[in-house]
Amino acid sequence: MTAPLHDARRGTSAARLPDTQQSMRRRNLSRVMHTVAAHGPLSRAAVASRIGLTRAAVSTLVDELIRSGLLAELGPERPGKVGRPGSALAVSARGPVGIGAEVGVDHLAVCAVDLRGETRARAVRPARNRGRAAVPVLEELSLLVDRVCAEARQAGLSPAGLAVAVPGLVARDTRTVVRAPNLGWHDIDLTPLLSTDLPLTVDNEANFGALAELWLGEESPEDFLHVSAEIGIGAALVVDGQVLRGAHGFAGELGHMPVRPQGAPCPCGGRGCLEQYAGEEAVLRAAGLDPGEDRVGLLAERADAGDKAVRKALRGAGTALGIALTGAVNLLDPRAVVLGGALSRLAPWLLPAVEEELKERTAGRACGVTVSRLGPDGPLLGAAHSVARAVLDDPAAISRAE
């Protein structure tokens, strides 16, 4: 079992090392962990070859990571290799896990992801959160977090932290939701409202969705614009593998970009915002359908069956989304646009109009639009993986609990 605290008394006398040696050791521990996580099982010799350290140096690092419960030895490598077989190393199946949580307009979700990237526990609850006070919503979320953490601990895992994805603006380097129009929240600090002792991170759901696409997507570039489209529409720009957050942490509010300046009023206070024409509820209204439990599923079913009203509504949504994306593409010049979130299931009927608008309106070279395979799970997975990857980035902060 592991604990999310580093005990400097254990392992090497790292606390007595000079800062430069301490920093180098921490970086090398991280390099070993990332290498085994990405390419394992590997022998010590294979790890040393990949990261350019001596086998002796790698063995010392590996021994420390094994003592900390982060790596495990699987036994001799597969037969057939020349020379004496080394012991294969893998990321431990009984180490830390990242806990990710999501507050959606119509649901709450929590999952636990281990250092191998596998989801080990998950809980989802439908919830009508629009207009609800933050306190009861976060009380329900805390219960789900407790359930997932208990399930993880029963499997010999140790929660290393909690990251919460919310559909709103989060002040940079804080846990405060400044504004979430689709929830009706303003200036809500989640810290005292979540009953957890875990280290806490809060971020916009589109940012976590973009990180999930970067880490888990198929051949995602290092530079792309990720669109998370559901009831609300958010976006995140990834540049050189990092999310561009803006001066206050508010970058990416694509859903509140006006596409019809004198159009329908929006909960944000503006008029003609993209969400009023391309969000789930807007498409349902345009198609003349009543909201149900599986709104996107209903739209996809009707569109696939050739329902003219639904297809017209989806084309209108695609046109509005294409107009908004054109402004973003002209300003930011991303290498690609990735459509995620629940509306990614409607891509066959949305994309033709999106691509048409991009082709006609983009000043330079129009970038391609792809569809995320993560769909609506992106923000939740991105939140959980952000905690797990923080352990890989600094494994020295984790030690075996006494």
Beta strands, then each sheet from edge to edge (+ up, - down):
strand 1: 2-3
strand 2: 71-76
strand 3: 87-91
strand 4: 96-103
strand 5: 107-114
strand 6: 119-126
strand 7: 158-166
strand 8: 169-170
strand 9: 176-180
strand 10: 185-189
strand 11: 200-204
strand 12: 224-229
strand 13: 233-239
strand 14: 242-244
strand 15: 336-340
strand 16: 368-371
strand 17: 399-400
sheet 1: 1+ 17-
sheet 2: 2+ 3-
sheet 3: 6+ 5- 4+ 7+ 11+
sheet 4: 8+ 9- 10+
sheet 5: 14+ 13- 12+ 15+ 16+
end
